[in-house]
Amino acid sequence: MQYDFRAIEQKWQNYWASEGTFRAPNPGDPHFDHEKPKYYVLDMFPYPSGVGLHVGHPLGYIATDIIARYKRMQGFNVLHPMGYDAFGLPAEQFAVEHGVHPRITTEKNIANMTRQLKLLGLSYDWDRCISTTDPDYYRWTQWIFLQLYNSWFDPSTKKARPISDLVKALEGSDYYIDFENQLVPAGNREDLEALAGPPDGFRKWYELSPDDQRTIIDGQRLAFLDEVPVNWCPALGTVLANEEVTNDGRSERGNHPVYQRPLKQWMLRITAYADRLESELDLVDWPEPIKLMQRNWIGRSTGAEVDFEIAPSEQPATDASTASDADLAIITVFTTRPDTLFGATYMVLAPEHPLVEEITTPAQKAAVDAYRTQAAKKTDRERQVEATTGTKSGVFTGAYAINPVNDSRIPIWIADYVMMGYGTGAIMAVPAHDERDFAFAKAFNLPIKQVIALPTNETSADHPTGELTEAFTADGININSANASISLNGLTTDLAKARITQWLDAQGVGHAKVQYKLRDWLFSRQRYWGEPFPILHGPKGEIVPVDERDLPVELPEMEDFRPAASDDPDAPPRPPLGRAPESWRYVVRDGVRYERELNTMPQWAGSCWYYLRFLDPKNSSRLVGEVAEKYWMLPRKKDPQPREGVDLYVGGAEHAVLHLLYSRFWHKVLFDLGHISTPEPFGRLFNQGYIQAFYYEDARGTRREASQIEERDGKFFHQGEEVNRLMGKMGKSLKNAIAPDEIAAQYGCDTLRLYEMYLGPLDQSKVWRTQDIIGVHRFLQRLWRNFIDESTSSLRVSKGPAPPEILRLLHKTIKRVTDAMNNLAFNVAIAALIELNNELVGKPSVTRDVAEPMILLLAPLAPHIAEELWRRLGYEKSLAYQPWPAYAASMLESDEIEYPVQISGKVRGRIMVSKEATDDMIQSVTLANPAIKPYLDGKTIKKFIVVKGRMVNVVVS
């Protein structure tokens, strides 16, 4: 019988499904074994695309499956689930374009992808499969949103707490309120009443109106409504996240114009967690480049906030309707280089800064208004790109500020390279020591004053002297930095920073500050295909959360779910849910008619917490059962490598920031509120590489379908036209995708699994060449013939024992494969098994003491053929839970040693000799070796050198 991979693979996939082989019981379920350690291995779950999988997608899935199978054989309770991140704009756009409801297309795509994943023999517990679009799932997404809405971040404990705790504290007068509605600890009610009155601008909580109290409470929630500048795409009729906008200010999907405009949106206060998100990266075993990307995104900066007074003589006259002089008196900036304060020669405000309109002089008003209108048309992404590559633009406001260290009057400009999204939306410009400020100062002929130089005992051709030709941004010593009460001259950068910060604080014009680049999370989308918000809006602007008992708020059935597209950037947003039936849109409670929130949540929402639902996917009363959550997420003392959270999380590095950051944020809130047991969700993270393949472009740069390319005489043609061959990541966009179905049908999925793993290290990108897959397919064919007599279909396995050299190789192979499994080095494991298999070729039979462990070693990598051979050895049960083979250390030792033989500088062969062999004996074996003799025939041996235990070197002429 020949190796009939199609029949074998179908047989065992049916067996695993019918027997529930990979079902993972929870504590309390039948057949659960408390004595085993747990291992939770997880893939970043996929979006169910309409085109399905190509062979690049399963790279990580095959790897996690190998580990899951390996860990089961090592005696672990393994949780290995799969699900689908199925909401989002692509599904909605496809549905709109084809006139089909997104649920229909999504369910069809899920069914196809599930079929493809099962085709690969992946050992998922399919009973735990979830989709973010299932109401039973997004019920709990909505529940988490309510936890955020009903919580605040207590800066004293650095944890989320129920908003009800804050209300109690305020009612007990533990706080009073400043003029910016910030909460300030103040002691108890008696203490406040004993005061002659709170400081200027402060109010007592119990003196506020109910509306003011509600405003203050809402301003502390972790989920809150705010009017913020957003990326508005009128053609798509929705707000886009920064990552959905290209560098040239267009939508990633559809290539439509995107505009910056203020809209009232739901926000999540992720900035409150910036410090913990940064510092608690130390708790996880992640690749350092990924940690660095997260730290850079969070953008922790240490510096100082500095107050600049606006020069009174330059303030425009105002009537009673404008802000008071006190409101106009200060511009606060954040700087990481307070040591350069003496070099600040002008200031820049973001065009949208609230003070711009108030400080602008009448003479400059027209120019400033025109510039602000122009800046409003640009997205943050465009402004960021122009800040580093474009020509600087800006307008003088006509106003001046006072530099607090030297009382100099410095002009205040507006420019779009400064944005409200970072710091205070205002900067002190130090052109001598900042590249962007330098370019701006040169463009507008503004003063440049040097206050940092290299130490005088250093010499350098780059030492700045005279007029600077570029900004000097390095650390050094201060110069030109003194006033009557402080001198920084001669101090190094670190000392100068500390000294000036202390001085600013003492003078009451500044203080030390830690700032973050991270912005609050924009959480509203004007789409249909997303999770509805569990929020009601009252006739007087009240916000009322839906009662948890009424969850889920399901999407209404609608025939027209298209967004209201427009060419007008000022057109008001009209979310598709605005056309929902009134029976869905409106809710009457206690005689009051409320309207539901008409925006939906972004696709990120469902993918933030799916790993928790996998733990207990059918629980109807809790997000996740306490016992199940603690078992799968907390490490046990018996675990060889204890980690909190998911033991191994595998996915692409493209999710390094947003998905992982958002998940960590939600997880920490749930942890603070006592719903889960670990501070971090993913204990170990591993990023697999990509599968690359050739793609083809014609002379116009149009990509052509790779499957339609013809090669002739080393050139490539598409329908007779010559095209260029290039290399890139496999995918739909490059038209070089290959479906796994094709490969599995032609060679079998065991072959596909082995080929993808054998291409190279898992974390590196690899080149796919279909013609090369035959190599690992032949390995499986030879393996089959070593075990099965194809002429009689009988088993070629004898009782043994195996020859000593085969047993030694077996034990070496067990060690190599085990080490490779532990290091996710599956290419090394496959190479070791190929080497062992090659030694068995041509032998009359394989002894059972070699056959059984070899099959078990192969099982995680090529499970179908391994199961079939295991059954033919006489075992009735699956090998999925058979103990992993162990090697004997004594069998790794050998009386012989291998010497590579180098002839005139090149290794031409290898010899095996006794460890006790003399140089003469080694020379005799070398000269007699048939693989080496051809390189010596007709040559004169000038030197024969033996490096004991290492190599043989033969010099010939």
Disulfide bonds with the S-S distance in Angstrom:
none
